[in-house]
Amino acid sequence: MNRRRFIFSSLASGLGAGMLASPARAMSARIEVFKSPTCGCCTAWVEHMTQAGFEVETRDVDQETLWSMKARAGVTPELSSCHTAFIAGYFIEGHVPGTDVQRLLSQRPDALGLTVPGMPLGSPGMEMGNQRDAYDTLLVLPNGMTEVFARHG
């Protein structure tokens, strides 16, 4: 069993299999987002993902649960942001553009997921007028290393 499958089967058993996207549901582009109930930028990212054609289910959780989920999925503090999502066996951490998620699902690389660490201005859900930071979407590999998946700005 590869590390990604082990991590996600561990998450499924710890959280309940219905809380993670299954391969059968991946065809409908269903994504489950775990976030703080008071985070406005997370809500804005959910709206971005809905507009990008994803079926989004949100789950409000406390911070302790969210950080525990991140750790079990392989999201280190250096790779983290405010919300964590799961789709088709991958995690999506932070303000990742919907087009990057679509490309991930199309290419299906051997990886744990995608992340946009921090909260860069101008990323989906972090729009602030004309203010834009350049940022990278990182692909998190099974060994925990990262490589640039897409550059923005």
C-alpha positions in Angstrom: 0.0 0.0 0.0 1.5 3.4 -0.9 1.8 6.2 1.6 -1.0 8.3 0.1 -3.5 5.4 0.3 -2.3 4.5 3.8 -2.8 8.1 5.0 -6.2 8.5 3.5 -7.4 5.1 4.6 -6.2 6.1 8.1 -8.1 9.4 7.8 -11.2 7.6 6.6 -11.2 5.2 9.5 -10.6 8.0 12.0 -13.1 10.4 10.6 -15.7 8.2 9.0 -15.5 7.1 5.4 -18.3 9.4 4.3 -16.2 12.5 5.2 -13.6 11.9 2.5 -14.1 11.9 -1.3 -14.1 8.4 -2.7 -12.8 7.6 -6.2 -16.3 6.9 -7.3 -17.3 10.4 -6.4 -14.2 12.0 -8.0 -16.0 11.9 -11.3 -18.5 14.4 -10.0 -15.7 16.7 -8.8 -17.0 16.6 -5.2 -14.7 18.3 -2.7 -15.0 18.3 1.1 -13.7 21.4 2.9 -12.9 21.5 6.6 -12.6 25.0 8.0 -13.2 27.2 11.0 -16.8 28.3 11.2 -15.8 32.0 11.4 -13.3 32.2 8.6 -14.5 34.5 5.8 -11.7 33.8 3.4 -12.4 30.1 3.6 -16.0 30.8 2.7 -14.8 32.9 -0.3 -12.6 30.0 -1.4 -15.6 27.7 -1.3 -17.5 30.1 -3.5 -14.6 30.1 -5.9 -14.5 26.3 -6.1 -18.3 26.2 -6.7 -17.9 28.7 -9.5 -15.1 26.5 -10.9 -17.6 23.7 -11.2 -16.9 21.6 -8.1 -19.6 20.2 -5.8 -18.5 21.5 -2.5 -19.4 20.2 1.0 -18.2 22.2 3.9 -17.6 21.0 7.4 -17.0 23.5 10.2 -14.6 22.1 12.8 -12.7 23.4 15.8 -9.0 24.3 15.3 -7.7 21.3 17.2 -9.6 18.9 14.9 -8.4 20.9 11.8 -4.7 20.8 12.8 -5.0 17.1 13.6 -6.4 16.4 10.2 -3.7 18.4 8.5 -1.0 16.4 10.3 -2.5 13.1 9.5 -2.8 14.1 5.8 0.8 15.1 5.6 0.4 18.9 5.8 3.3 20.3 7.8 3.0 23.7 9.5 5.3 25.1 6.7 2.7 23.9 4.1 -0.4 24.9 5.9 -3.1 27.5 5.4 -6.5 28.1 7.0 -8.6 25.3 5.5 -8.1 21.8 4.3 -10.0 20.0 1.6 -10.1 16.4 0.2 -10.9 15.2 -3.3 -10.2 11.9 -5.0 -7.6 10.8 -2.5 -5.7 14.1 -2.5 -5.6 17.0 0.0 -6.0 20.6 -1.1 -4.5 23.0 1.4 -5.4 26.6 1.4 -6.2 29.0 -1.4 -5.4 26.7 -4.4 -7.0 27.9 -7.6 -9.8 25.7 -9.0 -7.8 25.4 -12.3 -4.9 23.8 -10.4 -7.3 21.3 -8.8 -8.8 20.4 -12.2 -5.3 19.9 -13.6 -4.4 17.7 -10.6 -7.4 15.5 -11.2 -6.7 15.3 -14.9 -3.0 14.4 -14.5 -3.4 12.2 -11.4 0.3 12.4 -10.2 1.6 10.2 -7.5 1.3 12.8 -4.7 -0.4 13.6 -1.4 -2.0 16.9 -2.6 -1.6 20.5 -3.5 -1.0 23.5 -1.2 -0.7 27.2 -1.3 1.0 27.9 2.0 0.0 31.0 3.9 -2.7 33.3 2.6 -1.2 35.2 -0.4 -3.2 38.3 -1.4 -4.9 37.8 -4.7 -5.2 34.0 -4.4 -8.8 32.7 -4.6 -10.7 33.8 -1.5 -8.0 36.4 -0.6 -8.9 39.0 -3.2 -8.1 42.6 -1.9 -8.8 44.9 -4.8 -5.8 45.2 -7.1 -3.3 43.9 -4.4 -1.7 40.7 -5.6 1.2 38.6 -4.3 3.0 36.3 -6.6 2.6 32.7 -5.2 3.2 29.1 -6.1 0.9 26.1 -5.9 3.0 23.3 -4.6 2.6 19.6 -5.3 3.3 17.6 -2.1 5.0 14.3 -3.0 4.6 11.0 -1.1 8.0 11.6 0.6 6.8 15.0 1.9 9.0 17.0 -0.5 7.4 19.6 -2.7 7.7 20.8 -6.3 6.1 23.8 -8.0 2.9 22.7 -9.6 1.9 26.2 -10.9 3.1 29.8 -10.6 0.6 32.6 -10.2 1.1 36.4 -10.5 
